Amino acid sequence: MYVPKDLLGGYKSQRNGKKQNKFSNDLTLGNSAAKKVRQEIKNSLVGQNSIGNFMGDSSALELNLGNKNGQKFFPSDEITIWAWNVNGVRAMIKKKKLDDFFKSVSPEILCLSETKIDEGALSDLKLERKIPKEYLQYWNCCVPPIKGYAGTAIFTKVIPLSVKYDIGIPKHDKEGRTITLEYEKFYLVAVYVPNAGSSLKWLNYRVAQWDVDFRNYLKSLELKGKPVILMGDLNVAQLDIDVYNPQGYDRYPCFTEEERTSFSMFKNLGFIDTFREIYPGKIKFSFWDVRSSMRKENKGWRLDYAIVSKSIFPAVVDSEIHTDIWGSDHCPISLTFDQSYIDLDDFKEDINFDENDSDDKSEMDFEEEEKINMPDFDCEQFSEPIELDKGPPEPTATIFDEDPNKENIFDNKE
């Protein structure tokens, strides 16, 4: 559904009482084999009217194939960003599902999660050549010895001002879970949030470490003077209506009290779940378990989100979940907004921005604020004691986890 700009703008201005705008790291691989792979990819691009550019020695890759300059500006103020958990980019490309998507949608920006690709496979299979040439490509892959696990990518027609891979905390930065692109009026963050695992093995790491550090990272971006747009698989269904049958799932990953309470901190820190804000009672899912005929029967979960800094929500035109697009166990989501309604001066005023001390506030400051507002819950009664320096467990492989061997069965509706 398309929400008229004047309607949504007026709606928001009445709700929050704010004045209207117009419309209302790098991880060092340290491994000679990985460096050899890098060089092979670079060499393969020579003579192909291409540029291969790596950010230091990270497991991240920037590719610009056949489009040396890209577009410097968005063609219009109204921008649509898409995000899709593809459950393995190789299968999507092999079965031409991604190609069909590019041909039918031609997105200005597409964020992928759970790409399940490492740089070696990217080079060997030359998957990057399967992406239309008008897109700049940014890949963040899992770090060796991990292979074929997690990972994110962004394809964009418009040149970003800057690119950042990961969030700068080594224990979180081994699986290629985030990419941040800076544009003139906003930061775009593509994310694939860790799953707590079918046995909740990752639960403590997820809510006590990753969630806190990731939210701190988003706030640190805001303090640089621009709002944040977050797109991707957050691996949580916050409300009962975000699960087809919430009874009995309270100890399942993505729907535990701990994860749902942790997600609520986004709102406390000034971020808006755009789909739920626009459609407060709408039942729509973005993920269906691979077992049985869950998708055909629409027995799903809403795990994919478009989240924005609160002060720019009046710029949002629509936030949608595209259940009609198949190809993965997730369907894509999209966020449409009008950047002409983003006033950076107003945004800085809203967050009390001070360029002289915008970098002085530490992550611990945000974490202490979270502790003040965070409702009490006891992780230890359900799983292992929290070890704050432990970092994530090794990747697991069960049906509801981030399974590297999970098959992509949703090729069509038959």
TIKOLMI-260774 format. One record per residue (C-alpha): residue number from 1; residue in three letters; x, z, y. Coordinates in pm, 1 decimal, padded with zeros to 6 digits, m for minus. Layout:
N
- NUM;ALA;X;Z;Y
...
end
This chain:
414
- 1;MET;00000.0;00000.0;00000.0
- 2;TYR;00122.3;m00090.0;00345.0
- 3;VAL;00072.5;00182.3;00605.7
- 4;PRO;00017.6;00047.1;00959.2
- 5;LYS;00287.7;00168.4;01192.4
- 6;ASP;00054.3;00289.7;01463.8
- 7;LEU;m00153.2;00485.4;01211.4
- 8;LEU;00140.9;00656.4;01046.5
- 9;GLY;00312.0;00720.2;01376.9
- 10;GLY;00005.3;00889.2;01520.9
- 11;TYR;m00041.7;01086.2;01201.3
- 12;LYS;00307.4;01228.8;01217.2
- 13;SER;00300.4;01304.8;01587.2
- 14;GLN;m00015.6;01510.7;01538.0
- 15;ARG;00123.7;01690.9;01236.5
- 16;ASN;00454.3;01807.6;01371.2
- 17;GLY;00381.3;01824.6;01742.1
- 18;LYS;00698.1;01634.5;01826.9
- 19;LYS;00709.5;01378.7;02101.2
- 20;GLN;00657.7;01024.7;01987.2
- 21;ASN;00923.9;00764.4;01990.9
- 22;LYS;00788.3;00414.9;02026.7
- 23;PHE;00574.4;00462.1;01716.3
- 24;SER;00441.8;00794.9;01741.3
- 25;ASN;03766.5;01043.2;m00253.9
- 26;ASP;03839.9;01005.5;m00403.5
- 27;LEU;03941.3;01105.0;m00743.4
- 28;THR;04287.5;00982.8;m00829.7
- 29;LEU;04282.9;00804.4;m01163.1
- 30;GLY;04647.5;00886.0;m01218.1
- 31;ASN;04661.8;00653.3;m01513.1
- 32;SER;04856.0;00333.2;m01547.0
- 33;ALA;04590.8;00164.1;m01758.9
- 34;ALA;04328.5;00214.1;m01490.8
- 35;LYS;04564.9;00081.1;m01225.1
- 36;LYS;04628.7;m00221.9;m01444.6
- 37;VAL;04253.9;m00283.7;m01463.3
- 38;ARG;04237.0;m00270.4;m01084.1
- 39;GLN;04511.0;m00525.9;m01050.2
- 40;GLU;04348.0;m00752.8;m01306.6
- 41;ILE;04023.6;m00747.7;m01109.4
- 42;LYS;04209.6;m00818.9;m00787.3
- 43;ASN;04397.9;m01104.8;m00952.2
- 44;SER;04076.6;m01249.7;m01092.1
- 45;LEU;03940.3;m01276.1;m00739.5
- 46;VAL;04235.3;m01472.6;m00604.4
- 47;GLY;04138.7;m01829.3;m00519.6
- 48;GLN;03769.7;m01753.0;m00554.2
- 49;ASN;03698.2;m01721.4;m00182.3
- 50;SER;03668.5;m01351.1;m00256.4
- 51;ILE;03798.3;m01019.8;m00142.0
- 52;GLY;03857.7;m00728.5;m00377.4
- 53;ASN;03916.6;m00404.8;m00192.4
- 54;PHE;03958.4;m00061.9;m00350.3
- 55;MET;03926.5;00264.1;m00167.3
- 56;GLY;04254.5;00433.4;m00252.4
- 57;ASP;04285.7;00512.4;m00622.1
- 58;SER;03927.0;00615.8;m00680.0
- 59;SER;03704.7;00485.7;m00951.9
- 60;ALA;03514.5;00295.5;m00685.5
- 61;LEU;03516.9;m00074.6;m00621.8
- 62;GLU;03419.5;m00283.8;m00322.2
- 63;LEU;03359.9;m00652.3;m00380.8
- 64;ASN;03277.3;m00928.7;m00139.3
- 65;LEU;03227.7;m01247.2;m00337.7
- 66;GLY;03177.2;m01570.8;m00148.9
- 67;ASN;03055.2;m01391.2;00163.0
- 68;LYS;03360.5;m01284.6;00357.1
- 69;ASN;03181.9;m01157.1;00662.8
- 70;GLY;02830.9;m01068.0;00554.7
- 71;GLN;02568.5;m01006.5;00820.0
- 72;LYS;02669.2;m00783.7;01107.1
- 73;PHE;02312.1;m00684.6;01187.1
- 74;PHE;01981.0;m00650.5;01009.8
- 75;PRO;01766.9;m00959.5;01078.9
- 76;SER;01479.5;m00743.0;01205.6
- 77;ASP;01417.3;m00382.7;01300.7
- 78;GLU;01194.8;m00333.0;00998.8
- 79;ILE;01414.8;m00265.8;00696.1
- 80;THR;01325.2;m00217.2;00331.2
- 81;ILE;01569.4;m00039.7;00101.4
- 82;TRP;01516.0;m00047.3;m00272.8
- 83;ALA;01645.3;00187.4;m00541.6
- 84;TRP;01632.4;00147.9;m00918.2
- 85;ASN;01760.7;00344.3;m01215.6
- 86;VAL;01851.6;00050.8;m01439.0
- 87;ASN;01951.9;00247.3;m01751.3
- 88;GLY;02256.6;00024.9;m01798.8
- 89;VAL;02337.6;m00266.3;m01569.8
- 90;ARG;02484.8;m00478.9;m01849.1
- 91;ALA;02152.8;m00506.0;m02031.9
- 92;MET;01969.6;m00575.5;m01705.8
- 93;ILE;02203.5;m00863.2;m01626.2
- 94;LYS;02216.1;m00999.2;m01981.0
- 95;LYS;01837.3;m01013.2;m02003.1
- 96;LYS;01818.0;m01159.5;m01649.8
- 97;LYS;01595.8;m00876.1;m01530.5
- 98;LEU;01819.7;m00810.3;m01231.0
- 99;ASP;01842.6;m01182.0;m01154.8
- 100;ASP;01463.6;m01207.7;m01160.9
- 101;PHE;01442.4;m00910.9;m00926.8
- 102;PHE;01682.5;m01062.7;m00673.3
- 103;LYS;01494.1;m01393.0;m00681.3
- 104;SER;01150.5;m01238.4;m00637.0
- 105;VAL;01232.3;m00957.9;m00392.2
- 106;SER;01559.3;m01057.7;m00221.4
- 107;PRO;01614.9;m00702.1;m00093.8
- 108;GLU;01828.8;m00638.8;00211.3
- 109;ILE;01976.0;m00338.1;00031.0
- 110;LEU;01949.2;m00237.3;m00333.8
- 111;CYS;02076.8;00095.8;m00469.2
- 112;LEU;02130.3;00122.7;m00844.1
- 113;SER;02169.9;00437.8;m01049.0
- 114;GLU;02271.1;00496.2;m01410.8
- 115;THR;02469.8;00173.1;m01415.4
- 116;LYS;02662.3;00291.9;m01725.1
- 117;ILE;02961.9;00077.1;m01640.9
- 118;ASP;03329.7;00150.6;m01595.5
- 119;GLU;03583.8;m00061.2;m01412.1
- 120;GLY;03731.3;m00197.1;m01733.0
- 121;ALA;03396.1;m00332.2;m01852.0
- 122;LEU;03314.3;m00457.8;m01504.1
- 123;SER;03633.7;m00662.4;m01514.3
- 124;ASP;03607.8;m00779.3;m01875.5
- 125;LEU;03246.6;m00889.9;m01850.3
- 126;LYS;03274.4;m01016.4;m01491.3
- 127;LEU;02937.1;m00859.3;m01418.9
- 128;GLU;03009.4;m00854.0;m01048.2
- 129;ARG;02984.9;m01234.3;m01049.5
- 130;LYS;02622.6;m01210.2;m01161.0
- 131;ILE;02515.5;m01062.4;m00827.8
- 132;PRO;02405.0;m01315.3;m00561.4
- 133;LYS;02691.8;m01406.3;m00331.2
- 134;GLU;02516.7;m01299.8;m00011.7
- 135;TYR;02556.3;m00935.8;m00113.5
- 136;LEU;02847.8;m00706.2;m00048.6
- 137;GLN;02896.4;m00497.1;m00361.9
- 138;TYR;02994.5;m00131.3;m00382.6
- 139;TRP;03041.2;00016.4;m00730.2
- 140;ASN;03117.6;00379.0;m00813.1
- 141;CYS;03204.0;00416.7;m01180.1
- 142;CYS;03279.0;00703.1;m01413.1
- 143;VAL;03645.2;00800.8;m01430.9
- 144;PRO;03848.5;00742.7;m01750.5
- 145;PRO;03840.2;00869.7;m02018.6
- 146;ILE;03461.3;00872.4;m01961.8
- 147;LYS;03314.4;00529.4;m02034.6
- 148;GLY;02972.7;00373.2;m01993.5
- 149;TYR;02814.3;00677.5;m01831.0
- 150;ALA;02619.6;00755.3;m01511.6
- 151;GLY;02744.0;00548.3;m01214.1
- 152;THR;02592.7;00404.5;m00896.1
- 153;ALA;02611.0;00079.0;m00701.9
- 154;ILE;02484.7;m00057.9;m00371.5
- 155;PHE;02435.2;m00425.7;m00291.2
- 156;THR;02382.0;m00501.5;00077.3
- 157;LYS;02352.6;m00812.1;00291.8
- 158;VAL;02460.3;m00620.8;00602.2
- 159;ILE;02813.6;m00494.8;00655.3
- 160;PRO;02825.0;m00114.2;00677.2
- 161;LEU;03036.0;00060.4;00938.1
- 162;SER;03197.6;00278.4;00672.5
- 163;VAL;03182.1;00354.0;00301.3
- 164;LYS;03231.9;00683.9;00121.1
- 165;TYR;03237.6;00734.8;m00253.8
- 166;ASP;03140.2;01071.7;m00402.7
- 167;ILE;03102.5;01394.6;m00204.3
- 168;GLY;03463.1;01511.4;m00195.1
- 169;ILE;03441.9;01789.9;m00454.0
- 170;PRO;03650.0;01704.1;m00763.2
- 171;LYS;03428.3;01874.1;m01022.0
- 172;HIS;03136.1;01655.0;m00907.3
- 173;ASP;03326.9;01332.9;m00854.0
- 174;LYS;03412.7;01212.4;m01204.8
- 175;GLU;03094.2;01024.4;m01288.1
- 176;GLY;03034.2;00793.5;m00991.1
- 177;ARG;02715.3;00967.8;m00882.4
- 178;THR;02703.7;00887.5;m00510.0
- 179;ILE;02784.5;00615.5;m00258.0
- 180;THR;02732.8;00657.3;00116.7
- 181;LEU;02709.2;00363.7;00356.9
- 182;GLU;02707.9;00421.9;00730.9
- 183;TYR;02504.2;00190.2;00951.8
- 184;GLU;02448.8;00192.7;01325.9
- 185;LYS;02153.3;00431.0;01317.4
- 186;PHE;02162.7;00603.7;00978.6
- 187;TYR;02356.8;00702.2;00670.7
- 188;LEU;02233.2;00564.5;00339.8
- 189;VAL;02315.8;00772.9;00032.3
- 190;ALA;02257.7;00633.5;m00316.7
- 191;VAL;02254.0;00906.4;m00579.7
- 192;TYR;02216.4;00970.5;m00950.3
- 193;VAL;02164.7;01345.7;m00986.3
- 194;PRO;02286.9;01510.0;m01309.5
- 195;ASN;02020.4;01575.3;m01570.8
- 196;ALA;01993.0;01932.0;m01700.1
- 197;GLY;01998.9;01802.7;m02058.7
- 198;SER;01739.3;01840.3;m02333.3
- 199;SER;01880.7;02180.1;m02431.2
- 200;LEU;01919.5;02272.6;m02061.2
- 201;LYS;02293.8;02287.9;m02119.2
- 202;TRP;02360.4;02157.6;m01769.1
- 203;LEU;02093.0;02364.4;m01592.2
- 204;ASN;02322.6;02622.3;m01437.3
- 205;TYR;02567.8;02358.7;m01320.9
- 206;ARG;02283.9;02146.5;m01186.3
- 207;VAL;02101.5;02403.9;m00973.3
- 208;ALA;02380.8;02647.6;m00882.4
- 209;GLN;02659.3;02398.6;m00816.1
- 210;TRP;02561.8;02033.8;m00785.0
- 211;ASP;02234.9;02083.1;m00594.5
- 212;VAL;02388.3;02324.6;m00344.3
- 213;ASP;02699.8;02115.9;m00283.6
- 214;PHE;02505.4;01791.3;m00258.6
- 215;ARG;02261.4;01930.4;m00001.9
- 216;ASN;02555.9;02064.4;00194.7
- 217;TYR;02704.9;01716.2;00188.6
- 218;LEU;02383.7;01565.5;00328.0
- 219;LYS;02374.0;01822.7;00607.9
- 220;SER;02738.2;01748.7;00688.4
- 221;LEU;02641.8;01383.5;00737.7
- 222;GLU;02366.2;01481.6;00979.3
- 223;LEU;02615.4;01687.8;01176.6
- 224;LYS;02812.7;01370.0;01237.4
- 225;GLY;02522.8;01260.4;01456.9
- 226;LYS;02308.8;01030.8;01242.4
- 227;PRO;02005.3;01085.5;01019.2
- 228;VAL;02023.3;01048.7;00642.4
- 229;ILE;01826.3;00826.1;00406.3
- 230;LEU;01863.3;00934.4;00043.7
- 231;MET;01755.8;00698.8;m00234.8
- 232;GLY;01781.2;00737.9;m00609.0
- 233;ASP;01705.5;00925.5;m00928.9
- 234;LEU;01694.2;01297.2;m00845.9
- 235;ASN;01599.5;01397.9;m01201.3
- 236;VAL;01327.7;01639.5;m01095.6
- 237;ALA;00948.9;01626.9;m01087.5
- 238;GLN;00865.1;01870.9;m00812.5
- 239;LEU;00487.3;01905.5;m00839.3
- 240;ASP;00243.1;01924.2;m01127.9
- 241;ILE;00101.0;01584.6;m01029.8
- 242;ASP;00449.0;01436.9;m01073.7
- 243;VAL;00418.7;01477.2;m01453.3
- 244;TYR;00144.1;01317.4;m01662.7
- 245;ASN;00073.7;01643.6;m01850.2
- 246;PRO;00251.7;01938.8;m01688.8
- 247;GLN;00127.1;02199.7;m01935.7
- 248;GLY;00400.8;02302.2;m02173.2
- 249;TYR;00684.4;02120.1;m01997.7
- 250;ASP;00814.6;02411.8;m01792.5
- 251;ARG;01127.5;02441.1;m02009.1
- 252;TYR;01194.0;02068.6;m02021.0
- 253;PRO;01472.1;01916.4;m01810.3
- 254;CYS;01353.4;01786.6;m01472.5
- 255;PHE;01055.7;02025.8;m01467.7
- 256;THR;01199.8;02374.8;m01495.4
- 257;GLU;01114.8;02633.3;m01233.0
- 258;GLU;01481.8;02640.8;m01137.5
- 259;GLU;01502.1;02267.1;m01068.6
- 260;ARG;01171.2;02253.5;m00883.9
- 261;THR;01260.3;02553.0;m00668.8
- 262;SER;01598.5;02401.7;m00595.0
- 263;PHE;01433.4;02075.8;m00488.6
- 264;SER;01214.8;02266.6;m00242.9
- 265;MET;01530.9;02343.2;m00046.5
- 266;PHE;01531.4;01984.2;00078.5
- 267;LYS;01226.0;02065.9;00287.7
- 268;ASN;01373.7;02395.8;00403.1
- 269;LEU;01683.7;02211.4;00524.1
- 270;GLY;01485.5;01949.1;00714.5
- 271;PHE;01439.5;01660.8;00469.4
- 272;ILE;01114.8;01483.7;00379.9
- 273;ASP;01000.9;01341.0;00045.7
- 274;THR;00849.6;01027.9;00199.8
- 275;PHE;00621.8;00921.1;m00084.8
- 276;ARG;00460.3;01261.4;m00123.0
- 277;GLU;00431.5;01308.3;00253.8
- 278;ILE;00242.1;00979.5;00292.2
- 279;TYR;00043.6;01008.4;m00031.5
- 280;PRO;m00007.0;01383.4;m00087.6
- 281;GLY;m00253.0;01346.7;m00375.3
- 282;LYS;m00148.2;01017.4;m00527.9
- 283;ILE;m00046.4;01020.6;m00893.8
- 284;LYS;00222.4;00764.4;m00960.7
- 285;PHE;00524.7;00778.2;m01188.6
- 286;SER;00868.1;00615.8;m01183.6
- 287;PHE;00997.7;00709.2;m01531.0
- 288;TRP;00855.6;00686.9;m01882.7
- 289;ASP;01024.1;00828.7;m02192.1
- 290;VAL;01162.7;00557.9;m02421.0
- 291;ARG;00976.6;00695.2;m02719.9
- 292;SER;00649.1;00548.3;m02843.1
- 293;SER;00429.1;00367.1;m02589.4
- 294;MET;00462.8;00614.5;m02305.4
- 295;ARG;00481.3;00349.5;m02034.2
- 296;LYS;00191.3;00144.7;m02165.6
- 297;GLU;m00018.7;00460.5;m02160.8
- 298;ASN;00128.6;00561.2;m01823.1
- 299;LYS;00250.9;00896.5;m01952.0
- 300;GLY;00532.6;00930.3;m01704.7
- 301;TRP;00723.0;01139.2;m01454.4
- 302;ARG;00809.3;01087.3;m01087.8
- 303;LEU;01187.0;01134.2;m01082.2
- 304;ASP;01293.2;00878.2;m00818.9
- 305;TYR;01275.1;00956.9;m00448.8
- 306;ALA;01321.3;00822.5;m00098.7
- 307;ILE;01409.1;01120.1;00121.0
- 308;VAL;01481.6;01111.4;00493.9
- 309;SER;01587.7;01346.1;00769.7
- 310;LYS;01267.9;01500.3;00904.2
- 311;SER;01307.6;01383.2;01262.6
- 312;ILE;01306.6;01013.5;01166.1
- 313;PHE;01000.1;01027.5;00944.5
- 314;PRO;00788.8;00870.4;01223.6
- 315;ALA;00997.1;00555.3;01172.3
- 316;VAL;00879.2;00526.4;00811.3
- 317;VAL;00633.1;00244.3;00749.0
- 318;ASP;00581.0;00290.1;00376.4
- 319;SER;00730.3;00449.9;00067.0
- 320;GLU;00628.9;00296.5;m00262.3
- 321;ILE;00677.8;00316.6;m00637.8
- 322;HIS;00667.6;m00028.0;m00798.3
- 323;THR;00515.3;00031.8;m01139.9
- 324;ASP;00451.0;m00340.7;m01182.4
- 325;ILE;00824.4;m00415.5;m01211.9
- 326;TRP;00962.7;m00373.1;m01563.0
- 327;GLY;01311.3;m00389.8;m01709.6
- 328;SER;01418.0;m00025.7;m01745.6
- 329;ASP;01274.2;00310.3;m01844.2
- 330;HIS;01240.7;00359.9;m01468.0
- 331;CYS;01069.2;00132.6;m01217.9
- 332;PRO;01213.4;00065.8;m00871.4
- 333;ILE;01108.1;00244.2;m00554.2
- 334;SER;01129.0;00122.6;m00195.8
- 335;LEU;01135.5;00264.2;00154.9
- 336;THR;01033.5;00057.8;00456.5
- 337;PHE;01110.7;00184.8;00805.1
- 338;ASP;01152.4;00051.5;01156.8
- 339;GLN;01492.9;00142.4;01292.7
- 340;SER;01386.7;00069.1;01650.5
- 341;TYR;01203.0;00401.8;01634.1
- 342;ILE;01517.8;00593.3;01546.0
- 343;ASP;01653.3;00750.5;01862.8
- 344;LEU;01995.4;00900.1;01797.0
- 345;ASP;01985.3;01105.3;02116.1
- 346;ASP;01658.0;01263.9;02005.0
- 347;PHE;01801.6;01320.3;01659.5
- 348;LYS;02108.8;01495.7;01796.4
- 349;GLU;01886.8;01711.9;02012.6
- 350;ASP;01675.5;01803.3;01709.1
- 351;ILE;01977.1;01919.7;01508.6
- 352;ASN;02156.2;02079.6;01807.0
- 353;PHE;02439.3;01831.5;01765.1
- 354;ASP;02768.1;01917.4;01934.2
- 355;GLU;03041.6;01659.9;01885.0
- 356;ASN;03302.5;01925.6;01958.5
- 357;ASP;03207.4;02141.9;01662.0
- 358;SER;03012.1;01908.1;01433.8
- 359;ASP;03280.8;01935.1;01167.2
- 360;ASP;03339.1;02308.4;01204.4
- 361;LYS;03043.7;02428.0;01001.3
- 362;SER;03160.9;02472.6;00646.2
- 363;GLU;02966.1;02408.3;00329.0
- 364;MET;02964.7;02784.3;00273.6
- 365;ASP;02765.1;02821.5;00595.7
- 366;PHE;02491.2;02597.4;00454.8
- 367;GLU;02511.6;02772.7;00119.9
- 368;GLU;02458.7;03111.3;00283.3
- 369;GLU;02153.8;02972.5;00464.5
- 370;GLU;02016.9;02855.0;00130.6
- 371;LYS;02066.3;03198.0;m00021.4
- 372;ILE;01863.7;03350.1;00259.9
- 373;ASN;01569.8;03113.2;00201.9
- 374;MET;01595.0;03054.1;m00172.0
- 375;PRO;01332.4;03231.7;m00385.3
- 376;ASP;01479.4;03446.5;m00658.9
- 377;PHE;01498.0;03313.9;m01011.7
- 378;ASP;01712.7;03408.2;m01305.2
- 379;CYS;01894.7;03117.6;m01468.1
- 380;GLU;02067.8;03348.6;m01712.0
- 381;GLN;01750.5;03436.5;m01897.5
- 382;PHE;01724.6;03078.1;m02019.5
- 383;SER;02079.6;02953.0;m02063.4
- 384;GLU;02446.9;03039.3;m02041.9
- 385;PRO;02573.4;03257.4;m01754.9
- 386;ILE;02666.5;03067.8;m01440.4
- 387;GLU;03033.7;02987.2;m01407.2
- 388;LEU;03075.9;02854.2;m01057.2
- 389;ASP;03416.8;02698.2;m01116.6
- 390;LYS;03340.5;02557.1;m01457.4
- 391;GLY;03204.4;02222.8;m01343.6
- 392;PRO;02980.4;01999.9;m01552.0
- 393;PRO;02984.6;02000.3;m01931.8
- 394;GLU;03098.9;01689.9;m02114.9
- 395;PRO;02841.8;01407.3;m02131.5
- 396;THR;02582.8;01453.8;m02403.4
- 397;ALA;02377.5;01196.6;m02590.9
- 398;THR;02023.2;01299.4;m02673.2
- 399;ILE;01696.7;01122.5;m02610.9
- 400;PHE;01607.5;01297.9;m02285.3
- 401;ASP;01963.4;01334.2;m02156.1
- 402;GLU;02166.9;01072.3;m01976.4
- 403;ASP;02230.2;00900.3;m02307.2
- 404;PRO;02497.4;00628.4;m02288.8
- 405;ASN;02349.0;00468.9;m02601.0
- 406;LYS;01986.5;00482.3;m02489.7
- 407;GLU;01831.1;00140.5;m02537.0
- 408;ASN;01653.8;m00045.6;m02260.5
- 409;ILE;01326.1;m00124.2;m02437.8
- 410;PHE;01094.3;m00209.5;m02150.1
- 411;ASP;01153.0;m00583.6;m02130.0
- 412;ASN;00787.2;m00670.2;m02086.4
- 413;LYS;00442.7;m00524.0;m02115.2
- 414;GLU;00377.9;m00646.1;m02467.1
end
